[in-house]
């Protein structure tokens, strides 16, 4: 069980490093939303309805982006019809569209679990 916990932590750190590498801002934000959805699914919750418990400033810091950039990228994803945002609630409307933008599918990173 300890190995499973350590393995999961390594996967989480790997996801973060992937987001931080020289990806454009839109890809980082799309991947961030995907990772949140995957974590919700692992907890037995809906991966399409997310509660953004982190303030945008914290999301920006986590992704090494400016607050304004995170807001613009979320708005861009919303205008493309991929997500809908209402206050701290985020609904994924088109998961494949997020995969297409980010170039990654977080589910495939977890198959080793």
Helices and strands as residue ranges (DSSP letters): H 2-20, H 25-42, E 49-51, H 56-63, H 67-79, E 83-86, E 89-92, H 95-102, H 106-109
